[in-house]
Amino acid sequence: MAILSTRLTRILNIRYPIISAPMAFAGGGALAAAVSRAGGLGLIGGGYGDSSWLGEQFDAADGERVGVGFITWSLRRSPSLLTDVLKQHPAAVMLSFGDPRPFVDEIRAAGALLVCQCQNMEHVEDALDVRADVVVAQGAEAGGHGALRGTLTFVPEAADFIAAHSPATLLLAAGGIADGRGLAAALMLGADGVLVGTRLWASKEALVKERHQASILASNGDGTLRTRVPDIARQLPWPAGFTARIRRNAFTDRWQGREEELARSVAIEGPRYQRAFAEGDPDGTAVWFGEAAGLIHAIEPAAAIVGRMVSEATLQLQRHAGRTPG
Amino acid sequence: MAILSTRLTRILNIRYPIISAPMAFAGGGALAAAVSRAGGLGLIGGGYGDSSWLGEQFDAADGERVGVGFITWSLRRSPSLLTDVLKQHPAAVMLSFGDPRPFVDEIRAAGALLVCQCQNMEHVEDALDVRADVVVAQGAEAGGHGALRGTLTFVPEAADFIAAHSPATLLLAAGGIADGRGLAAALMLGADGVLVGTRLWASKEALVKERHQASILASNGDGTLRTRVPDIARQLPWPAGFTARIRRNAFTDRWQGREEELARSVAIEGPRYQRAFAEGDPDGTAVWFGEAAGLIHAIEPAAAIVGRMVSEATLQLQRHAGRTPG
């Protein structure tokens, strides 16, 4: 499958240019390890800062080479989390959603690759300022937190900017990439590889409740929205400009457009949200998947997902390049 | 350039799978003819229904084979426009934004290809119901009117649906495609070709004022938003669910989030908007471009734009398929 060899596969010494998104709660050590074993690189989701949970997830990765990702503004509230995690020798540390500056020296000193996820061109400038090894251009199609740029325009624009200002920096495309067509498209747009969230959220190894995963199979790509309501329900101080893409369901139907009322009744609605999430109720809580829902028709092992992405992308690339006159 | 031969180029008998978006006001006969002469197919923008303007634009196309596109809900208010236009023997008629049913028989009887532009999966179902020859999957990156799905997920999902239900129907990708990387990516995603708006809005032949075109060169892809404000200012009854992507400027800064106030003061603000538009003032009116702004660095002849898209896409496809082990 040499056709998928890129600067990313060479620098990371991996077989395929596929990295798993460090999804909070869902992306544990088993999923990260499975993605790495399948030839990509798995990232454990650092989430909102639970040191013992993170320790368990590195244990679950069972010595497999993996990385980790953090929500940057949240990491600032408990920076010792990074120090703890770096003792596990992650291959890469990804920072998303906030100023990376306070953390870059420590990450670099530990020998981990510095990955900065970006949602707009200003973020890309910031990432180059801190000399990120890898920039992730994340489009609005992505499940979970993100912003407004579409993947299809953001990736080539970021690629041009990087080529002009820091050509050795690698670029990953994120947001809506769930199959080999998306991987092949990302390479055409100028990315060195892809970051995959939603498709791996719908894997056997993801830490996602069964009824939540069942609901992605019942949804098409129209069935999601970008919203602030889960962050209000959880009283998480997400910075302005970031929203979450989640499934459209009874919870979002009830609260979207009534954010102030939700904030006022959070003493009741907050615990109700958390209970529904813990129980795997797909209606009373956020269900965290993106627009790629319409491309996902089975919950499968991560290795099968990565393998099919690779073979499908290879086929697409060969088929089009080998095209004969019509 | 046989590498870019697709079902679309064969069925339309064109050299390259590139069709110009029928941009209201901006996409006149000169632009459409230039795109057709360059090897694609140009579509004249039918806009909001001005029969004499449309006649002039077909004259400006000067016998070149072109098509035309209509805003479907608007066409319902003046259906004779379609009857008039069909006398010009357009190669294709594209319908966007509304129920195509009232018009399909007349289009088909005139021997024109029926193109239905879609913004979500429900629209795709409708397009197959009326046996559209071509479905356009338009993502939210697009300039002008559209909806919320991202191009990167919508195109492959539409491709799967079409393959399952009406495999002879062709598929175009639209929204954010402005260079050869976007064209190559669209082919990877399963499209038979692309519909190009913003990149051709920024062409010499487009009917766009100089200062409006200058403002796209000063903007990156972060500099746009989706909004209802120009439709409120113009008192155009756009159906719910559709918004316009335009440049972020003094006009949108002033009115975005204050839509009701704008509606109340439309007796003053409406004429002010129209005057600014007519004068080519880039601050006091909507400037109609999409997220591809960040990929556009010169106002060029349409033939140069099409030619570079073709050579760049060909190179991208060959380069990746020919990749050797790293």
Interface residues (C-beta under 8 A of the other chain):
Chain A: A2 I3 L4 S5 T6 R7 T9 R10 N120 M121 E122 G139 A140 E141 R149 G150 T151 L152 T153 F154 P156 E157 A159 D160 G175 G176 I177 A178 D179 R181 G182 A184 A185 A186 L187 M188 L189 G190 N220 G221 D222 G290 E291 A292 G294 L295 A313 Q316 L317 Q318 H320 A321 G322 R323 T324 P325 G326
Chain B: A2 I3 L4 S5 T6 R7 T9 R10 N120 M121 E122 G139 A140 E141 R149 G150 T151 L152 T153 F154 P156 E157 A159 D160 G175 G176 I177 A178 D179 R181 G182 A184 A185 A186 L187 M188 L189 G190 N220 G221 D222 G290 E291 A292 G294 L295 A313 Q316 L317 Q318 H320 A321 G322 R323 T324 P325 G326
